[in-house]
Amino acid sequence: MSTQSIGLPDELHEYLLSVSLREPEVMQRLREETAEHPRSNMQIAPEQGQFLQFLVQLIGARRTIEVGVFTGYSALAVASVLPPTGTLVACDVSEEYTTVARRYWKEAGVADRIDLRIAPAEETLAALIDDGQDGTFDFSFIDADKEGYDTYYEQSLRLLRPGGVIALDNVFRSGRVADPDVEDESVRDIQRLNEKIHDDERVDLSMLPLADGVTLAMKR
């Protein structure tokens, strides 16, 4: 987990932010409030939020998915660049964390674009599939429990149209994925998924050294 791109010296990271980040004031306040949270390491980096915005706009996304909301920074980033009729289906299990998210979404004027579903993400995504929504989404951002990543990846792949993109966060696991002898099962889960996606001919991919590692998988 990292709230900034790992591996960068602090002075280079500050320079990156100074010449690249265009963070609206409401997003900055949400990020600063979240920094005081006991689990603040679950917050994505601001440069990552801006990258998600860039990507969503680049592919012309209208229907998006997020697995793992926390206090809502990434959902706010994505929803703010969706068209007025765009939709983000946001999956989380915590009413407590997402109460903060709802407050900022409302203030930013994007609450009507976010369909927050408090339930296990696997159940929410399965319901979308059962509802016949395969191939109707443009983008999915996965940033939740690592043991569920493979399931969320497979479900997202079904729900995305050809040319749609899945972004998976924390694929470096603070650099521990490079250790072949690691015993942490959550790291092992990500190692296995990284290898699976590398060999998955259903997608084109790029793994980026952004934040704690982000894999982009574009459905063929």
C-alpha positions in Angstrom: 0.0 0.0 0.0 1.3 3.5 -0.7 -0.2 7.0 -0.8 2.5 8.0 -3.3 4.5 6.4 -6.1 7.0 4.0 -4.4 10.6 4.1 -5.3 10.7 7.9 -5.9 12.9 10.1 -3.7 10.7 12.5 -1.7 12.2 15.5 -3.6 11.4 14.0 -7.0 7.9 13.0 -5.9 7.3 16.6 -4.7 8.6 17.9 -8.0 6.2 15.5 -9.9 3.3 16.8 -8.0 4.3 20.4 -8.4 4.4 20.3 -12.2 1.8 17.6 -12.9 -1.0 17.4 -10.3 -4.2 19.4 -10.9 -6.2 18.4 -7.9 -9.5 20.2 -7.2 -9.8 21.6 -3.7 -12.6 19.2 -2.7 -10.4 16.2 -3.6 -7.5 17.7 -1.7 -9.6 18.1 1.4 -10.9 14.5 1.1 -7.3 13.3 0.8 -6.2 15.3 3.8 -9.1 14.1 5.9 -8.4 10.5 4.9 -4.7 11.0 5.9 -5.9 11.2 9.5 -7.8 7.9 9.2 -6.3 4.8 11.1 -6.2 3.0 7.7 -5.0 5.9 5.6 -2.6 3.6 3.8 -5.7 2.4 1.8 -5.8 5.8 0.1 -4.6 6.0 -3.4 -1.9 8.5 -4.4 -3.1 11.8 -5.9 -1.1 11.2 -9.0 -2.8 7.9 -9.4 -6.3 9.5 -9.1 -5.4 12.0 -11.8 -4.1 9.1 -14.0 -7.4 7.3 -13.6 -9.2 10.4 -14.7 -6.9 10.7 -17.8 -7.5 7.1 -18.7 -11.3 7.2 -18.3 -11.4 10.2 -20.5 -9.0 8.7 -23.0 -11.2 5.7 -23.6 -14.5 7.7 -23.6 -15.9 5.7 -20.6 -19.5 6.2 -19.7 -20.2 3.1 -17.5 -17.6 2.2 -14.9 -17.0 -0.1 -12.0 -15.0 0.4 -8.8 -14.2 -2.5 -6.4 -13.1 -1.0 -3.1 -14.3 2.5 -2.3 -12.9 3.3 1.2 -13.4 7.1 1.7 -14.2 7.7 -1.9 -11.2 9.5 -3.4 -10.8 7.3 -6.5 -14.6 7.2 -7.1 -14.7 11.0 -6.9 -11.8 11.3 -9.3 -13.5 9.0 -11.9 -17.1 10.3 -11.5 -15.9 13.9 -11.9 -14.8 13.2 -15.5 -17.8 11.1 -16.5 -20.4 12.7 -18.7 -23.6 13.8 -16.9 -25.3 10.6 -17.9 -22.3 8.4 -16.9 -22.5 5.9 -14.1 -20.0 4.4 -11.6 -21.1 1.2 -9.8 -19.1 1.5 -6.6 -18.7 -1.7 -4.5 -17.8 -1.7 -0.9 -18.8 -3.5 2.4 -18.3 -0.6 4.8 -21.1 1.9 5.6 -18.6 3.6 8.0 -15.9 4.4 5.4 -18.3 5.3 2.6 -20.2 7.8 4.8 -17.2 10.0 4.3 -17.3 9.3 0.6 -20.9 10.2 0.3 -20.3 13.6 1.9 -17.6 14.6 -0.5 -19.5 13.1 -3.6 -22.5 15.3 -2.7 -20.3 18.4 -2.2 -18.6 17.8 -5.5 -21.9 17.4 -7.3 -21.3 13.9 -8.6 -23.4 11.8 -6.2 -26.0 11.2 -8.8 -23.4 9.5 -11.0 -22.3 7.0 -8.3 -24.4 3.9 -7.6 -22.9 2.8 -4.3 -23.7 -0.8 -3.4 -22.9 -2.0 0.1 -22.4 -5.7 -0.3 -19.5 -8.1 -1.1 -18.2 -7.0 -4.5 -18.4 -10.6 -5.8 -22.1 -10.5 -5.2 -22.6 -7.1 -6.7 -20.7 -8.0 -9.9 -22.5 -11.4 -10.1 -25.8 -9.6 -10.0 -24.8 -7.3 -12.9 -23.8 -10.4 -14.9 -27.1 -12.2 -14.0 -28.9 -9.0 -15.1 -27.5 -9.5 -18.6 -25.0 -6.6 -18.4 -22.0 -8.5 -19.9 -20.1 -6.3 -22.3 -21.7 -3.1 -21.3 -19.1 -1.4 -19.1 -16.0 0.6 -20.2 -13.8 0.6 -17.2 -13.2 -1.2 -13.9 -10.9 -0.2 -11.1 -10.0 -2.9 -8.6 -8.5 -1.9 -5.2 -9.9 -4.2 -2.5 -9.1 -7.5 -0.7 -6.3 -9.2 -2.5 -7.7 -12.7 -2.2 -10.6 -11.6 -4.2 -8.7 -9.9 -7.0 -8.8 -12.9 -9.4 -12.6 -13.2 -9.0 -13.0 -9.4 -9.5 -10.8 -9.6 -12.6 -12.8 -12.4 -14.2 -16.1 -10.8 -13.4 -14.9 -7.4 -14.7 -13.6 -9.0 -17.9 -17.1 -10.4 -18.5 -18.7 -7.0 -17.8 -16.4 -5.0 -20.0 -16.8 -4.3 -23.7 -14.0 -5.1 -26.1 -11.5 -2.2 -25.7 -12.6 -1.7 -22.1 -9.9 -1.4 -19.5 -9.4 -3.0 -16.1 -7.0 -1.2 -13.7 -5.7 -3.3 -10.8 -4.0 -1.5 -7.9 -1.3 -2.7 -5.5 0.2 -5.2 -8.0 3.7 -4.5 -6.4 2.5 -5.1 -2.8 5.2 -2.7 -1.5 7.8 -4.5 -3.6 7.2 -7.9 -2.0 6.0 -9.5 -5.2 9.6 -9.7 -6.3 10.4 -12.1 -3.4 9.9 -15.7 -4.6 10.0 -17.0 -1.0 7.4 -14.6 0.4 5.0 -16.3 2.8 2.3 -13.6 3.0 -0.7 -15.2 1.3 -2.1 -11.9 0.0 1.2 -11.2 -1.8 1.1 -14.8 -3.2 -2.4 -14.1 -4.5 -1.1 -11.1 -6.4 2.0 -12.9 -7.7 -0.3 -15.6 -9.1 -2.6 -13.1 -10.7 0.3 -11.1 -12.2 1.5 -14.3 -13.8 -1.9 -15.2 -15.0 -2.6 -11.8 -16.6 0.8 -11.9 -18.3 -0.2 -15.1 -20.1 -3.9 -14.1 -20.6 -4.5 -13.8 -24.4 -7.9 -12.2 -23.7 -6.3 -8.9 -22.9 -3.4 -6.6 -23.8 -1.6 -5.4 -20.7 0.9 -2.9 -19.3 2.2 -2.9 -15.7 3.1 0.6 -14.5 5.4 1.6 -11.6 2.7 4.1 -10.5 1.9 4.3 -6.8 2.1 0.7 -5.5 2.1 -0.7 -9.0 -0.9 -0.6 -11.4 -1.7 -3.1 -14.1 -3.8 -2.1 -17.0 -5.6 -4.9 -18.9 -7.5 -4.0 -22.1 -10.1 -6.5 -23.2 -9.5 -7.7 -26.8 
